[in-house]
Amino acid sequence: MQPLDRFAPSSPGHPTPPGPESSKEPPLSNAELVQLRVRVIALENLVIALLAEASERQLALARAMSTHISPRPGFTAHRLTIHAASEMLSLMDRATRFLSRAGKAR
């Protein structure tokens, strides 16, 4: 299994990696893409399980973050950002359904 450093976002003190046009790394292989998808599915399910047991304060914080990454007035709406915010809300909805099915409705 390869480390995920290759996929890590940039952060303060760590410059953004060059774009694909100037990157010397080869494109991801099919096996790497499949492994990445598996990891994302695993993380989604883990997040759902954690959200199912989250406090109301933590759920409010997660909702606030989805609003925070949504495009603000006057800024360009990026399709992937809009989809990410929607996906965050979807994960919270799935966590609520998971909790309800487990017989622990809030």
Secondary structure, 3 states (H helix, E strand, C coil): CCCHHHHCCCECCECCCCCCCCCCCCCCCHHHHHHHHHHHHHHHHHHHHHHHCCCHHHHHHHHHHHHHHCCCCCCCCCHHHHHHHHHHHHHHHHHHHHHHHCCCCC
